Amino acid sequence: MNVRRRLISSTAAAAAVTLGIVTLSACGGTSDAADKGSDGKLDVVASFYPMQYLAEQIGGGHVAVNTLTKPGVEPHDLELKPRQIGELGEADVVLYLKGIQPAVDDAIAQAGVKNTVDAATLTKLEAHGTAVGHEGHDHAEGEHAEEEAGHDHGSEAGADPHIWLDPVKYAEVAKGVGTALEKADPANAADYKKNTDALVKKLGDLNTDFANGLKNSTTKTFITTHAAFGYLAERYGLDQEGISGIDPESEPSPARIKELQDVARKDKVTTVFFETLASDKTAKTLAGDTGLKTDVLDPLEGITDTSKGDDYIEVMRSNLAALQKALGAK
């Protein structure tokens, strides 16, 4: 995936929005909570899996959740059909994360959907370079910095949108989503609050397990195809080295490959991580050239049959186990 492809996707999304306006007009705009579906549930449209998980966990039996990004689809490549844009207009609540999916951002902006919740506004976004938290490994310079500049997922000022991979930030987002559902459906506010509290506790326990599990290790550096783990690395004192930066499919320069080989030797790196929704070719080539192992570190942008777990918590615990093994946690 490259910048040109994203531009094409955004253009296609804009065209789809134009076609979808007719559908939106026919729907009469966004439904109020009082106009819930015939099953009495609040209709929630989620942009991709991390937002879907929050809606399902917090909404429970009071919500019907529809996800724009189906399992196995790389979220950044999503192109919306007019029917999907129509669903935005019919929803009681639209939950998305601005900066991850240009097609969704364009559809929401141009369609004028009223009841939307942007997860990016519920916590603080930060800019993350190729390496995080290690002064000696600030590689976002020169040629690679130019490469990084073109691959920020469309987030403002280069902010990293992967907030859900930090359990603490994800919990902050969960609280905001809970509040939004309470306002949209006051009759069930008590249940939404109870479910939010339960989810926040689970995320708190997950944070504790990561903090304790990664506290003592042989190395703090890990190499990954997709530099999506900046928040996680910062939270737990690790150093993320992305092969190609934030874009999961951009090609690294020869200088970057040489750089990573040097880092691997110096910091006793054992493993190159790849993911299930993007090509593992570069990761396996780098691992082969440097005599390293490979393993999966899942950015949790979608759950598929190949995911190491059935939901967010299970896959995150699998990620913790993989990091512990690769870093030599004691």
N, C-alpha and C positions, 0 to 999 in steps of 0.2 A: 504494500500500500504506500502511495506517495502523495505529495501535495497535489499534483495534477488530478489524481484520482479523487481526492477529497473535494476539489473544486467542482469536478464533474458531478459528484454525488450531491453536493449542495445545490447545484443548478437543477438537477433532476428533482430534488426535493421541492424546490421552489415551484417548478412546473406542476408537481403533484398537488401542492397547496392550492394553486390556482384552480385546478380541476376539482379539488375537494371543497372549495368554498360553496359550491352549489349544495353539496351534502350538508354542510354546516348550516346554511340558510334554512334548509328544509327541516333541520333539527330544532330551529328556533334558538340556537345558542346553547350555552352550557346549562345543564339541568340544575335546579336547586335540590338540596337534600330532601325537601318535601316531595319532590317528584321522582323518588327512587323507583327502580324497576319493579315489575310486577311481583318479584320475589321479596320485595321489601328491603333489599340489600343496597348499600351504597356502592355505586359503580366507580371503580378506581382504575385509571389507566396508568401503568408504570412503564417507564421508558426502557429499562433493561433490568437484569436480574437483581442487582443490589437494591434497587428501588422496589422491585416486586417482593423481595423477602421482607422488607420493612412493612409494606402494606399488608401482607398476609399475616405476619406475626402480630402486628398491632391491631389490625382490623378484625382478625378472627372470623367468626361466623357472621359478622355484620356487614362484610364487604364482599363484592365480586370483583376480582382483580384480573384485568386483561393486560398482557405484556406486549409492547410493540416489537421487541426483539426476541424472536423465537430461539429455542435451544439450538446451539451449533452455529448461530450467526455471529460473526465478529461485530460487536456493537458499533464500532467506528465506521463500518461499511454500510450501515443500515440505510436503505432507501425506502421511503414510505409510499404506500399506495393510497389512492384517493379514499378507499374504504377505511383505511386506518386513520386518516385525517378526520373522516366523519366520526369515528369513534371518539376522537378527542372532544368533538363538539357535544357528544352525548354524555360524556363523563360527568360525574359529580365532582370528582377530584382528579387532577393530572399530577403525577409525581415524577419528576425528572431531575437530572443533574446537568446543568448548563456547562458546556465546554467539552463534553464527552462525545456527543452525537450531533453534528451540525444539522442533519436532516430534521431531527426532533426540534432543535432550537429554532430553525427556520419555520417549521410548521406551527409551533406555538406562537411565535412572534407575529406571523402573517395572518393566522386564523383568528387571533384575538381571543383565545381561550381565557376565561375569567378565573376560575378556581384552580390555580396551579400552585404547586409547591416546588420550588427550586432548592434542592438539597445543598447546593453550593452556598446558599445564603444562611444555612443553619449552623455552619461551623466556619472556621478560618482556613482559607486556602493559602498555600505557600508555594513558592517557586523552588523546584528541585532540579539540580543539574544532573550530570551523569553519575557523579559520586556524591554521597551524602554523609556529612558528619565527620569527614576525615580530611584535615587540612592538607595532608601530603598527597591527596588523590583528587585534587580539583582539576578534572580533565576537560571541563567544558570551556576549552580555549581554542583559538585558531580555527582550523578547518572543521573540527568537530563541533565547535560552538555554532558555526554557520549551519551545520547539519541539524543541530538541536533546535535552532530558531524556527525552522520550518516544520517542526513536529511537536507542537504543544497542544494537540487535540482541540485547537480552537479556543482554549481557555484564555481569559483576559490576562494580559501582561505576563504570559508564560506560566501562569499558576498551574500547579499539578492538580488534576481533578480526582486522583485516585484515593479519595478520603476514606472509602469504605474498608481499605486494607489496614487501617489503624483502628482497632476496636474502640479506643477512646473517642476519636472523632466520629466514628459511626454511631456511637451511643448518643452523642450530641445531636446528630441528625435524627436519630430515632425519637428523641424527645420532641423535636420540632414537628416531625410527622404526626406524632401522637396528638399534639396540640391542634394541628390542622384538622385531623379527623374528628376531634371533639367539637370543633367549631362547625364543621360540615354536618355533623349528625349529633346534636346535643342530647337527643333521647338516649343514646348509648355511650355518652361521654365517660361514665364511670368504668365501663368495660374497657374502653380504649386506654384510659389511664392505668388500669390494672395491668393490661397487656404490655403497655409501654414500660412500666416498672419492671415487669418480669423479664422483658428483653434486655433492658439496661443492665439488670443484674447478671444475665448470661454473658453479656459483653464485658462486664466488669470481671467476671470469673475468667473469661478468655484472656483478657489483658493481664491478669495476675499470672496465669500459666505461661504466657509469652515472656513476661518480665523475669520470672523465676527460671524458666527453662533455658533462656538465652544469656543469663547473667554471667556464667563462667564458661568460656569456650577457648579452644586453641587459637582460633582466628575470628575476626569480626567482619571479614570481607566475603561477600558472595557476588558471583557473576550471574547475570540473568539476561536473557534475550530482550525482554520487555522491561524497561526501567519504570515499572509501575509501583515499586515498593519503597519509594522515597519516604513516605510518612511512616511506614512500618520500621524502616531502618533507623530513622531519626528517633522514633519512640523508644527503641530498644538498644540504642547505642551501636548499631551496625553500620557497615559501609557497603552501599549498593554500587555495583559497577555494571552499567547497562551496555550491552554489546552495541546496540544501535540507537540508544537514547529512548525516549518515551514512545516513539512509533514502533509497534511490534514487527513491522515488515520492512523497514528501511534498511538499506545496505550499509554496513560499517566500512569505513575507509581502511586501507592497508595500515595506515599509521595507528588507527584505533586498535586493530588486531594485535599489532606489535606491543602497544601500550598494555593491553590486557594480559598478554603473555608475560610481560615484566611484572605486572601486579600479582599475577598468580604465583610466580616464583617467590617474590618478596614476601607476600602475606600468607604463604602456605595454603592457598586456595585448593580445595579438593574437588569441587563440583561446579559444573556449568549448568544452570537451570534453564529450562525451556517451558513452554506452556502448551495447552491442548488446542487452542483456537488459532494458533499461528504456526508458521513453518519452524521446524526444529533443525533445519539444515545448517544454518550458521553456527548454532550452539554446538552441534555435534562435530562440525569441522574444527572449531576452536578447541574443543575437548580432545579431539584426536591428535591435533598438532601439539598440544601441551601435555598429553598424557593424563588428562583429568577425567573424572566420571561425569555422567549426566543424570539429571533427575528433573522432576516436574515441580515447579513452584507456580501455583495457580493464581492468577490475578482476579479470579472469581467474577469475570464479566458475564458468565453464563454457566449453567449446570447442564452437563451432557452425560451420556452413558460412560464416557471415559473419565469423568470427574472422580476424584478420590474422596467421595462423600456425597450425601444426598441433599445437603443444604449448606448454607454459609458457615455455620459453626463447625460442622464435620470437616469441610474442606479446609478451613482455617487451621484446625487441629492437625490435619494432614500436612499443611504447610509448615507448622511448627516442628513436627517430627522430622520433616525433610531438612529444615534449617539446622536443627540440633545435630543431625547426623553429619551434614556437610561441614558445619563449623566446629565439630568436635566438642560439643557441649558436655560438661562434666556434671 
